[in-house]
Amino acid sequence: MSDNEQNVIKVPEPSLRRLPWYLSNAKLLKNKGEHFVSSTQISKEINIDASQIAKDLSYVNISGRTRVGYDIDDLIAVLEDFLGFTNMHKAFLFGVGSLGGALLRDSGLNHFGLEIVAGFDVNPELVGTFINGIPIFHSDDFQAKMLEYNVNIGVLTVPIEIAQNITDKMIEGGVKAVWNFTPLRIRVPEDIVVQNTSLYAHLAVMFNRLNFNQIK
């Protein structure tokens, strides 16, 4: 196991979720002409305690200067490398509906290291077409396309009733990580990475907090 893999394992997930916020904030400050950024500055912008920010940044290979902070170019470069944004990861997307189509049109994903190289669906009106230059194939062609593309990530945006079935087929075909946008908690072997990003779950949290704030 490499040192980089060991470092990733040691980082708590809440810290990993916060690191991209620090990266985005550092980029904004750089665009404003700043050359250094401190934990205190970032804290004021994103309302996270400065000590927590310093602790999170201690997991990456960077150190700041007393009363000055971090060199902003170094911080951006180190965070992008640590988070894997500098290496391009190729992915297949399964389910070219409204959400899947939107992800195919989102060229910004490339800036964060993810390139969706093909979409899969069973809709005859979609199969054989292109979205944002990305080809759409029939789902039955997945195995054959795995032999053509160097892909190990599957983006799951299919209807919930077929989510597990499609997941099983992806894994049988060689996919090693699944970015799951469905509200279903898919079952996978222990060596498969799953990142759940259910929009509906996030909506439920937002609505609950909104209602709570309104009755206080």
Phi and psi in degrees as a GROMACS rama.xvg file:
@    title "Ramachandran Plot"
@    xaxis  label "Phi"
@    yaxis  label "Psi"
@TYPE xy
-78.1723  163.005  SER-2
-60.9123  -37.1368  ASP-3
-63.5655  -40.7518  ASN-4
-65.0201  -38.6862  GLU-5
-64.9819  -39.2542  GLN-6
-64.1678  -41.0577  ASN-7
-62.5932  -42.6042  VAL-8
-62.1747  -35.1526  ILE-9
-75.7232  -17.9535  LYS-10
-79.7747  122.774  VAL-11
-62.1242  145.363  PRO-12
-58.6308  -39.9299  GLU-13
-58.2413  -36.8397  PRO-14
-67.5216  -42.1907  SER-15
-60.3908  -37.3551  LEU-16
-68.884  -27.7817  ARG-17
-84.8364  -27.8062  ARG-18
-55.877  -40.5501  LEU-19
-62.5521  -28.1064  PRO-20
-65.3808  -42.2265  TRP-21
-64.6524  -38.302  TYR-22
-63.3648  -47.4079  LEU-23
-62.0817  -40.5879  SER-24
-66.4357  -40.3787  ASN-25
-62.9343  -38.6046  ALA-26
-65.9236  -39.1278  LYS-27
-63.6426  -43.7815  LEU-28
-66.3361  -36.6088  LEU-29
-62.86  -40.921  LYS-30
-64.501  -22.5739  ASN-31
-87.3694  1.53511  LYS-32
97.3548  5.85875  GLY-33
-75.9346  144.451  GLU-34
-108.957  -19.3622  HIS-35
-134.403  153.336  PHE-36
-142.481  137.718  VAL-37
-107.887  164.872  SER-38
-60.384  -35.2952  SER-39
-64.1056  -42.4631  THR-40
-62.3705  -46.2992  GLN-41
-63.4203  -38.452  ILE-42
-58.4533  -43.127  SER-43
-64.9978  -30.7823  LYS-44
-80.0231  -37.0759  GLU-45
-118.757  6.59136  ILE-46
59.2748  43.6552  ASN-47
-120.42  137.31  ILE-48
-54.9498  136.02  ASP-49
-59.3051  -35.3845  ALA-50
-66.4963  -34.0055  SER-51
-68.6267  -40.1056  GLN-52
-62.4149  -45.1151  ILE-53
-61.202  -39.7564  ALA-54
-65.4932  -43.7342  LYS-55
-61.8223  -41.7415  ASP-56
-72.397  -15.8195  LEU-57
-69.028  -17.5021  SER-58
-77.5336  -17.9847  TYR-59
-102.928  162.303  VAL-60
-84.7156  73.1997  ASN-61
-152.662  146.572  ILE-62
-133.469  143.639  SER-63
-96.0568  169.882  GLY-64
-103.179  139.495  ARG-65
-56.0809  131.779  THR-66
64.4517  2.94664  ARG-67
-118.413  -46.9584  VAL-68
104.883  -151.676  GLY-69
-98.0005  139.996  TYR-70
-61.6342  123.9  ASP-71
-67.5969  -36.1046  ILE-72
-66.891  -41.5731  ASP-73
-64.0205  -42.2604  ASP-74
-61.9148  -44.9957  LEU-75
-62.1596  -47.0072  ILE-76
-63.7187  -43.5422  ALA-77
-66.9039  -43.0314  VAL-78
-65.6537  -43.4116  LEU-79
-61.3451  -40.9612  GLU-80
-69.0767  -44.4521  ASP-81
-62.9326  -39.7328  PHE-82
-80.9621  -5.87453  LEU-83
84.961  12.5637  GLY-84
-77.6052  -15.3986  PHE-85
-86.0813  -17.6666  THR-86
-99.4545  132.133  ASN-87
-85.1812  121.926  MET-88
-104.02  125.153  HIS-89
-88.7944  144.158  LYS-90
-141.565  153.591  ALA-91
-103.553  144.606  PHE-92
-112.323  133.139  LEU-93
-114.317  115.291  PHE-94
104.824  88.2653  GLY-95
-95.1119  59.461  VAL-96
-88.8652  -151.236  GLY-97
-64.4355  -44.9379  SER-98
-71.5695  -45.807  LEU-99
-59.8767  -42.0719  GLY-100
-63.3587  -38.1752  GLY-101
-64.4154  -40.0009  ALA-102
-65.9768  -37.1207  LEU-103
-65.4139  -30.2891  LEU-104
-84.6745  -9.60875  ARG-105
-84.3468  89.5504  ASP-106
-67.6296  -15.2496  SER-107
-65.6331  -21.1528  GLY-108
-60.576  -31.3569  LEU-109
-61.206  -31.0662  ASN-110
-71.247  -14.5852  HIS-111
-111.75  20.0235  PHE-112
87.0246  10.2661  GLY-113
-118.868  122.752  LEU-114
-118.009  111.253  GLU-115
-81.9792  114.412  ILE-116
-97.6287  -13.6709  VAL-117
-163.853  152.877  ALA-118
-117.022  155.026  GLY-119
-130.858  136.42  PHE-120
-158.297  170.183  ASP-121
-109.635  -3.95992  VAL-122
-70.2513  116.375  ASN-123
-62.1557  -21.3395  PRO-124
-76.3228  -17.3411  GLU-125
-100.566  -37.159  LEU-126
-61.179  129.932  VAL-127
93.0062  -4.4568  GLY-128
-99.5332  178.787  THR-129
-128.227  142.559  PHE-130
-124.34  118.997  ILE-131
56.4758  33.698  ASN-132
81.0852  2.01892  GLY-133
-98.2491  125.094  ILE-134
-72.011  145.803  PRO-135
-110.485  121.184  ILE-136
-109.691  162.525  PHE-137
-71.5026  145.638  HIS-138
-57.7522  -29.8976  SER-139
-66.9503  -16.6456  ASP-140
-89.2236  1.8987  ASP-141
-56.2667  -49.7017  PHE-142
-58.5335  -43.2662  GLN-143
-65.9061  -38.9009  ALA-144
-71.9149  -26.0224  LYS-145
-62.657  -26.9512  MET-146
-78.3746  -19.7083  LEU-147
-93.3188  -32.4321  GLU-148
-110.929  146.375  TYR-149
-89.6678  81.9667  ASN-150
-122.418  137.034  VAL-151
-134.346  7.89259  ASN-152
-122.561  136.668  ILE-153
-118.587  130.517  GLY-154
-99.8385  120.918  VAL-155
-105.318  109.645  LEU-156
-132.43  34.269  THR-157
-87.4763  166.498  VAL-158
-58.7707  148.677  PRO-159
-59.5703  -32.5353  ILE-160
-69.487  -17.4512  GLU-161
-115.925  6.92864  ILE-162
-60.7357  -45.0548  ALA-163
-67.8813  -40.5937  GLN-164
-62.1177  -44.7726  ASN-165
-66.1099  -38.997  ILE-166
-59.6162  -45.555  THR-167
-59.6969  -42.0147  ASP-168
-68.025  -37.5884  LYS-169
-60.8917  -46.7781  MET-170
-67.4549  -39.9048  ILE-171
-60.1889  -32.1558  GLU-172
-83.0633  -7.18959  GLY-173
115.222  1.7781  GLY-174
-67.9091  134.373  VAL-175
-106.839  -13.1528  LYS-176
-145.629  142.786  ALA-177
-125.545  124.169  VAL-178
-96.4211  103.183  TRP-179
-97.8392  113.716  ASN-180
-98.5677  2.09028  PHE-181
-87.4419  158.907  THR-182
-79.3599  5.46512  PRO-183
-91.1503  133.419  LEU-184
-81.1689  95.194  ARG-185
-70.1633  150.574  ILE-186
-99.4938  129.447  ARG-187
-140.194  159.228  VAL-188
-63.1322  161.149  PRO-189
-62.6304  -27.1565  GLU-190
-87.4762  4.56398  ASP-191
-100.61  132.498  ILE-192
-87.9982  132.939  VAL-193
-126.622  130.152  VAL-194
-118.433  112.749  GLN-195
-89.0183  127.502  ASN-196
-133.31  67.0414  THR-197
-79.7779  114.601  SER-198
-62.8669  -33.7116  LEU-199
-69.3517  -37.8058  TYR-200
-64.6248  -40.7265  ALA-201
-67.1525  -35.6809  HIS-202
-62.4093  -42.3994  LEU-203
-59.8715  -42.5405  ALA-204
-64.1473  -44.4266  VAL-205
-63.0069  -45.3543  MET-206
-62.797  -41.8975  PHE-207
-61.8415  -44.1023  ASN-208
-69.321  -36.4925  ARG-209
-62.6962  -46.2929  LEU-210
-63.6284  -39.8859  ASN-211
-63.2686  -42.6013  PHE-212
-66.1646  -33.3236  ASN-213
-74.4174  -24.5831  GLN-214
-99.1461  -1.67071  ILE-215
